């Protein structure tokens, strides 16, 4: 398996790492765009009352230390930015020269984010079998649909891709190899899943990406060599902040290095254009012993 011919697309997933604060979200956009130089900044959109069962909504957060409310529902409501906030986020992204996107977790959120007409919308692993929502996106949204395949069986993967084929949208789909854990141990990243996805679906979808929740950036570089072309990592300004995702996120310098290394390694993944490169010719005349 060789690397993708496409240039790497780097996505900084802010998600809910803004802690429900619009100004923190703005600062994260600026840092991701100007310092980290990513291509895309991605948020999340949920309607907690629609997404959660009453029992889930009124239950305590499973990790109280990370909770922003007395119940899990209150926690999710606290972190949620409304559609008008997302309109502002999209404007800020455009001002700072980065593409805006968001994950959608329910039908209401899909409708709201689609109304903003972003270049891409993400369907998280948790929601990739919500076929009513997928049908809405196929019918009403014309941009790329990115789908993570964490915690998804092979049969379910086939159902998802077949669904998009039946709706004539499969070539607008980017699928992501993903292990759904926060954070994920190296032995559970399972990079060869990228190879399997490309071999199974590569000619049926637009492209294959890698969504990582691991530590460091070495695995992302390996993912590039296996053929991934889109790279999504959670992004935070401070990994010690309160919240579930911060520990599995990259801080600004880590995201900057990831972007730099992916683009540089992409340049290196090529054959020599001739047997002796110009840079070698001088050294050959000077050093080669025949």
C-alpha positions in Angstrom: 0.0 0.0 0.0 1.4 3.4 -1.0 0.6 6.8 0.3 -2.4 8.7 -1.1 -1.6 11.0 -4.0 -3.7 13.7 -2.3 -2.2 16.4 -0.2 -2.9 15.8 3.5 -5.8 17.7 5.0 -5.4 18.5 8.7 -8.4 19.0 10.8 -8.2 20.5 14.3 -11.3 19.3 16.2 -12.2 21.9 18.8 -15.4 20.0 19.4 -16.5 21.2 22.9 -13.0 22.0 24.1 -14.1 25.7 24.2 -15.9 24.9 27.5 -19.0 26.6 26.3 -17.3 29.9 25.9 -17.6 31.7 22.6 -14.5 33.8 23.1 -12.3 30.8 23.9 -13.7 29.2 20.7 -12.6 32.3 18.8 -9.1 32.2 20.3 -8.8 28.5 19.4 -9.8 29.3 15.8 -7.1 32.0 15.6 -4.4 29.7 17.1 -5.3 26.7 14.9 -5.3 28.8 11.8 -2.4 31.2 12.3 0.0 29.3 14.5 -0.8 25.6 13.8 -1.7 26.3 10.1 -4.4 23.6 9.9 -6.8 23.4 7.0 -10.0 22.9 8.8 -11.4 23.7 12.3 -14.2 21.5 13.4 -16.8 21.9 16.2 -19.7 19.7 17.4 -23.4 20.4 17.4 -25.9 18.5 19.6 -29.5 18.9 20.7 -29.2 17.2 24.1 -33.0 16.8 24.6 -33.3 15.1 21.3 -30.1 13.0 21.5 -30.4 11.7 25.0 -33.0 9.6 26.6 -34.7 11.1 29.7 -32.7 8.7 31.8 -29.4 9.7 30.2 -30.3 13.3 30.4 -31.1 13.3 34.1 -28.3 10.9 35.2 -25.1 12.2 36.7 -22.0 12.6 34.5 -20.0 9.3 34.6 -16.9 11.3 35.6 -18.2 14.1 37.9 -14.8 15.8 37.9 -15.3 16.6 34.2 -18.9 17.7 34.5 -20.2 21.2 33.9 -23.6 20.5 35.3 -25.4 18.5 38.0 -26.7 16.0 35.4 -25.2 14.7 32.1 -27.9 16.6 30.2 -27.1 19.9 32.1 -23.4 19.2 31.3 -24.1 18.9 27.6 -26.4 22.0 27.6 -23.7 24.1 29.2 -21.1 23.1 26.6 -23.5 23.6 23.6 -23.2 26.6 21.3 -26.4 27.5 19.4 -26.8 28.0 15.7 -26.2 31.7 15.9 -22.9 31.0 17.6 -22.0 28.6 14.9 -22.8 31.3 12.3 -20.3 33.5 14.1 -17.7 30.7 14.3 -18.0 30.2 10.5 -17.4 33.9 10.0 -14.4 33.9 12.2 -13.0 30.8 10.4 -13.3 32.6 7.1 -11.7 35.8 8.5 -8.7 33.7 9.7 -8.4 31.7 6.5 -9.4 28.3 7.7 -12.4 26.1 6.7 -15.3 25.8 9.2 -17.0 22.5 9.9 -19.0 20.7 12.6 -20.0 17.2 13.6 -23.8 16.6 13.9 -25.2 14.2 16.4 -29.0 14.4 15.7 -31.5 15.5 13.1 -32.0 19.0 14.5 -28.3 19.6 14.5 -27.9 18.2 11.0 -30.6 20.6 9.7 -29.0 23.6 11.5 -25.5 23.0 10.4 -26.5 22.1 6.8 -28.3 25.5 6.7 -24.8 27.1 7.1 -23.6 25.3 3.9 -20.1 24.4 5.2 -17.7 22.7 2.9 -18.0 19.5 4.9 -20.1 18.0 7.7 -18.8 15.2 10.0 -20.9 12.3 11.2 -19.2 10.9 14.4 -18.8 7.2 15.1 -21.6 7.3 17.6 -24.1 8.4 15.0 -23.0 6.7 11.8 -26.0 4.3 11.8 -28.6 7.1 12.2 -29.9 6.5 8.6 -32.7 9.1 8.9 -30.0 11.7 9.5 -27.8 10.3 6.8 -30.7 10.4 4.4 -31.4 14.0 5.2 -27.7 14.9 4.6 -27.8 13.0 1.3 -30.9 14.9 0.1 -30.5 18.4 1.5 -26.7 18.9 1.9 -24.4 19.1 -1.1 -21.0 19.2 0.5 -18.6 16.4 1.6 -19.9 14.0 4.3 -17.1 12.8 6.6 -17.9 9.6 8.6 -15.9 8.1 11.4 -16.0 4.3 11.7 -15.1 3.7 15.3 -17.0 1.1 17.2 -18.6 -0.1 13.9 -18.7 -3.7 12.7 -17.6 -4.6 9.1 -21.2 -5.5 8.2 -22.3 -2.0 9.5 -19.5 -0.4 7.4 -20.9 -2.1 4.3 -24.4 -0.9 5.1 -23.2 2.6 5.5 -21.3 2.7 2.2 -24.1 0.9 0.3 -26.6 3.4 1.7 -24.6 6.3 0.2 -24.2 4.4 -3.1 -27.9 3.9 -3.3 -28.3 7.7 -2.7 -25.7 8.6 -5.3 -23.5 10.3 -2.7 -20.7 7.8 -2.1 -18.1 9.9 -4.0 -18.8 12.7 -1.6 -18.0 10.5 1.4 -14.7 10.5 3.4 -14.4 7.6 5.8 -12.1 7.6 8.8 -10.3 4.8 10.5 -10.9 5.4 14.2 -10.7 3.7 17.6 -13.3 5.2 20.0 -11.5 5.8 23.2 -10.1 8.9 25.1 -7.2 8.5 25.1 -6.3 5.3 23.0 -3.2 3.2 23.8 -0.8 2.7 20.9 -1.6 -1.0 20.5 -5.3 -0.1 20.1 -4.8 2.5 17.3 -4.7 -0.4 14.8 -3.2 1.5 11.9 -3.6 -1.4 9.5 -7.4 -0.7 9.6 -6.5 2.1 7.2 -5.2 -0.4 4.7 -8.3 -2.6 5.1 -10.6 0.3 4.6 -8.8 1.4 1.4 -8.7 -2.1 0.0 -12.4 -2.6 0.8 -13.9 0.8 0.0 -11.2 2.8 -1.6 -12.8 2.9 -5.1 -16.3 3.4 -3.7 -15.8 6.6 -1.6 -13.9 9.9 -2.1 -11.0 9.1 0.2 -9.9 7.6 3.6 -8.8 9.4 6.6 -7.5 8.8 10.1 -9.2 10.2 13.3 -6.9 9.7 16.2 -7.4 9.9 20.0 -3.9 8.8 20.9 -0.9 10.6 22.4 1.7 12.2 20.3 1.9 12.5 16.5 4.0 9.6 15.4 1.0 7.4 14.5 -0.4 10.1 12.2 2.8 10.1 10.2 2.5 6.3 9.8 -1.1 6.7 8.8 0.0 9.0 6.0 2.3 6.3 4.6 -0.5 3.8 4.7 -2.7 6.0 2.4 -4.7 8.2 4.7 -5.3 11.7 3.3 -7.4 13.4 6.0 -6.2 13.7 9.6 -8.4 14.7 12.5 -7.1 15.4 16.0 -8.8 16.9 19.0 -7.3 20.3 19.7 -7.1 22.2 23.0 -5.3 25.2 24.4 -4.5 23.3 27.6 -4.6 19.6 28.1 -5.2 20.1 31.9 -8.5 21.8 31.4 -11.6 20.3 32.8 -13.4 18.0 30.3 -13.3 14.5 28.8 -11.5 15.3 25.5 -8.6 17.5 26.7 -6.4 14.6 27.7 -6.6 13.1 24.2 -6.1 16.4 22.5 -3.1 18.2 21.0 -2.0 21.5 22.4 -1.0 24.3 19.9 2.7 23.3 19.6 1.7 19.6 19.1 -0.8 20.5 16.4 1.7 22.8 14.7 4.3 20.0 14.6 1.7 17.6 13.3 0.8 19.9 10.4 4.4 20.6 9.6 5.5 16.9 9.7 2.5 15.6 7.7 3.2 18.1 4.9 7.0 17.5 5.0 6.7 13.8 5.0 4.2 14.0 2.1 6.8 15.8 0.1 9.3 13.0 0.9 7.0 10.1 -0.2 8.2 9.9 -3.8 10.7 8.1 -6.0 13.8 9.7 -7.3 13.0 11.4 -10.6 16.3 10.2 -12.0 19.0 7.8 -10.8 21.4 10.5 -9.6 19.7 13.7 -8.3 21.3 17.0 -8.9 21.9 17.4 -5.2 23.9 14.1 -5.3 25.8 14.9 -8.4 28.2 17.2 -6.7 28.8 14.7 -3.9 29.3 11.9 -6.4 32.0 13.8 -8.2 33.7 14.6 -4.9 33.2 11.3 -3.0 32.4 8.4 -5.2 35.1 5.8 -5.5 35.1 3.7 -8.7 
